[in-house]
Amino acid sequence: MSKATDRSGGFTLIASLLILTLLSALAVGLLFMVHGAGQIGGNDLETNVAFYGAESGMEKLTADLAALYQTSQAPTPADLTNLTNNPPDATMVGSMNYTENLTWTPDPNGNPASRVSVISAGPNAGLSAEIIPLTLQVTATRPSGASVNMTRGVEVALIPVFQFGVFSDSDLSYFAGPAFDFQGRVHTNGNLFLKANPGPLVLDAKVTAVGEIIRDRLANDNSAGYTGDVYVPNVNGGCDGTVAAATTAPNCLKFKIPDASWSGGIPPVGAQNNTPPNKWTPDISNNTFMGFIGNTTSLGVAKLQLPFVQGSPNQAEIIRRRPSGAESVTSPLGASREYNRATIRVLLADRLADLHPDRGPGVLDADDLCIGDAYLCGKDGAATTTSFNTVSGTTSFAVADKNRTGDQNLIAPTCDLNVRGPNCTPAGAA
């Protein structure tokens, strides 16, 4: 009896050791599994952070590229390459290293090659654009080694403004008296007022406005009269031909007052497009007129910004003389100003001090050439000893001499625009 008990006790010890070994193995396996899951989760987290970092870099590079083309229609290869030197900083995305590249197919001069194409979709569909394909590449790397490489192909579309029949940067009005057939695309970055009396007013091509399209009044808020009809096509060529033929064509439709996007007054600034109850009915724009007339609400029309207008009160600035003050020649307006772009400038002024207002009173350029004799060129209310260059008797600027008679080349001899009088005569011919 005692021998059997001894044998049983030894077996229990062995069984306990085996179970303890098995449990230890399970615990070690569970530990490795938890550790591995933690590493996988950490790696996944690092990869996600790197992905979002790369996406941030890509979006910033894309935005910087768009901003560059807004300020310069023809950036140099150096301008484009410099964009890759400004990735998101630590205040945007922390603990991230960036490598960025911007590549393109070069033309013979090394600039991005372009092609002309017709925009097939969107609010600018049908317009010709100069398409410039570019490839953007961003690699974002975390300190842990997680890295994401992102590539995006973009196309810069430069839309020539001269293909519009009318392009307006502010409110645009049509108030036709007699029958008026306007051939050409119409776009305004403001509101569009369409009226006729007796008319009709026929618009032959696509009509778009960033603001509202109004039919019940003029831009001066006059709602009386001007009850004539306005016609807009719903297919290409729908209103072509004579006015009589257009107004009876099946695809040249009346654009009635209830069809407009706004009525009952002048749209307040900042309240366009979605102010009830004058909300545009998309069905009219998209279904009745098949997208041939619409605005931001109905067609997603975007503002078309002329680069040289930025920071300028009006487009006429590009043909004006550079003003006094510190206007940079590389600014959007300065780079487009004809005064800065011209190799030869012919300047006319009433006084010597007005020739170069950007340089100060009476300050001339070393390359200035004077029209006429030394007396005329020096005459600015008093004699001067200033010497001027001459080339075969031909010169490149003139000042008015109000004390002499008889035309002298481009001189207005008895005329001072600042002291107008009965003896003010037109300038003579060169």
Order of alpha helices (4+ residues) and beta strands (2+ residues): alpha-alpha-beta-beta-beta-beta-beta-beta-beta-beta-beta-beta-beta-beta-beta-alpha-beta-beta-alpha-alpha-alpha-beta-alpha-beta
